[in-house]
C-alpha cells in the first residue's frame, strides 16, 4: 500500500507540474508572439491557461489527500492522543467523511459534465463537458487516495510493534 501511495504521490505531482509548465509556456509564447507584427498571439491562450491551472490543482488534490497533508482541525486528535485505538477510530471516521465528500463531488461533477456536453467552450475544439469531466476523474482519484491513506493509518503498527 505504501508503494501505491508513493506512486500516486509521484504521478500526481508530475502531471500537475507538467500542466503548470505547459500553462507557463503557453503564456510566455503568447507574450512573445504579441510583439511580432501580424501574428498577435494565440486566440485561445487565456482559456487554455485557466483550464490547465484548474486541472493541475484538481490532480494535485490526490497528492495532498494520499499524504494526509490537507488542512485539518486537530481538536479530536488532541483529545484522543493518549489512545492509539481511539486515534485510529477518529482517523477512520475522518477518512470515511472525506471519501463520502469525494464520491458526492464526483457524482455532481459527472452530472455537470454530461449536462454540458453539447455546450461549446470558449476554447476552440473543446466542449464544456470535456472541460468539466476532469472534476469527476480527479474526485475518484482523490477518493481512492483518501481510502489508501485511511487504510495505511489504520493498519499501521503502534509503538509496541502490534497493530492497534
C-alpha positions in Angstrom: 0.0 0.0 0.0 2.8 2.4 0.7 4.3 1.8 -2.8 0.9 2.7 -4.3 0.7 5.8 -2.1 4.2 6.8 -3.2 3.2 6.1 -6.9 0.1 8.3 -6.6 2.1 11.0 -4.9 4.8 10.9 -7.6 2.5 10.7 -10.6 0.0 13.3 -9.5 2.9 15.7 -8.8 4.5 15.1 -12.2 1.2 15.5 -14.1 0.3 18.7 -12.1 3.8 20.1 -12.6 3.6 19.3 -16.4 0.3 21.1 -16.6 1.7 24.1 -14.8 4.7 24.1 -17.0 2.6 23.9 -20.2 0.5 26.8 -18.9 3.6 28.9 -18.3 5.0 28.1 -21.8 1.7 28.9 -23.5 1.6 32.3 -21.6 5.2 33.1 -22.4 4.8 32.2 -26.1 1.7 34.3 -26.3 3.5 37.3 -24.8 6.4 36.9 -27.3 4.1 36.4 -30.2 2.2 39.6 -29.4 5.4 41.6 -30.3 5.7 40.0 -33.7 3.8 42.1 -36.3 1.0 40.3 -38.0 0.9 37.4 -35.6 -0.7 38.7 -32.4 -0.5 35.5 -30.3 -2.9 32.7 -29.7 -6.6 33.4 -29.5 -7.1 30.5 -27.0 -4.2 31.2 -24.6 -6.3 32.6 -21.8 -8.8 29.7 -21.7 -6.1 27.1 -22.0 -4.1 28.5 -19.1 -7.2 28.7 -17.0 -8.2 25.1 -17.8 -4.7 23.8 -17.2 -4.5 25.7 -13.9 -7.8 24.2 -12.6 -6.9 20.7 -13.8 -3.5 20.9 -12.2 -5.0 21.9 -8.9 -7.6 19.1 -9.1 -5.0 16.5 -9.8 -2.6 17.7 -7.1 -5.5 17.2 -4.7 -4.8 13.4 -5.0 -1.2 14.0 -3.7 -2.5 16.2 -0.8 -5.1 13.6 0.1 -2.8 10.5 -0.2 -0.3 12.1 2.1 -2.9 13.4 4.5 -1.3 16.9 4.3 -4.5 18.8 3.8 -5.8 21.4 6.1 -7.3 19.8 9.2 -8.6 20.7 12.6 -6.7 18.7 15.2 -9.1 19.1 18.2 -10.2 15.5 18.1 -6.6 14.3 17.6 -5.6 16.2 20.7 -8.5 14.7 22.7 -7.6 11.1 21.7 -3.8 11.5 21.6 -3.2 9.1 24.5 -5.1 6.1 23.0 -3.8 4.7 19.7 -7.1 2.8 19.1 -9.2 5.9 19.6 -6.8 7.8 17.3 -7.3 5.2 14.6 -11.1 5.3 15.0 -11.0 9.1 14.6 -8.9 8.8 11.5 -11.3 6.2 10.1 -14.3 8.4 10.7 -12.3 11.3 9.1 -11.4 9.1 6.1 -14.9 8.0 5.6 -16.2 11.6 5.7 -13.5 12.6 3.1 -14.3 9.6 0.8 -18.0 10.4 1.1 -17.4 14.0 0.1 -15.3 13.0 -2.9 -17.9 10.5 -4.1 -20.6 13.1 -3.9 -18.4 15.6 -5.7 -17.6 13.0 -8.4 -21.3 12.3 -9.0 -22.1 16.0 -9.1 -19.2 16.7 -11.4 -20.3 13.8 -13.7 -23.9 15.2 -13.8 -22.5 18.7 -14.7 -20.2 17.2 -17.4 -23.0 15.2 -19.0 -25.4 18.1 -19.0 -22.8 20.4 -20.5 -21.5 18.0 -23.2 -23.0 20.0 -26.1 -22.2 23.5 -24.8 -19.3 25.0 -26.8 -16.4 26.3 -24.7 -14.6 29.5 -25.3 -11.5 27.4 -26.4 -11.8 26.0 -29.9 -12.4 22.3 -30.3 -13.5 21.8 -26.7 -17.0 21.2 -25.4 -17.7 22.2 -21.8 -18.5 18.6 -21.0 -14.8 17.7 -21.8 -13.6 20.6 -19.6 -15.9 19.6 -16.7 -15.1 15.8 -17.0 -11.8 16.5 -15.1 -13.8 17.0 -11.9 -15.3 13.5 -11.5 -12.0 12.0 -12.7 -10.0 13.9 -10.1 -12.6 13.3 -7.4 -12.5 9.5 -8.0 -8.6 9.6 -7.8 -8.8 11.6 -4.6 -11.4 9.2 -3.1 -9.0 6.3 -3.8 -6.2 8.3 -2.4 -8.2 9.0 0.8 -9.1 5.3 1.1 -5.4 4.4 0.7 -4.3 7.0 3.3 -7.0 5.7 5.7 -6.0 2.1 5.3 -2.3 2.9 5.8 -3.1 4.8 9.0 -5.5 2.1 10.4 -3.1 -0.8 9.6 0.0 1.0 10.9 1.8 -0.7 13.7 1.8 1.1 17.1 5.0 1.8 19.1 4.8 -1.7 20.7 5.0 -3.3 17.2 1.4 -4.6 17.2 -1.4 -3.4 15.1 -4.0 -1.4 17.2 
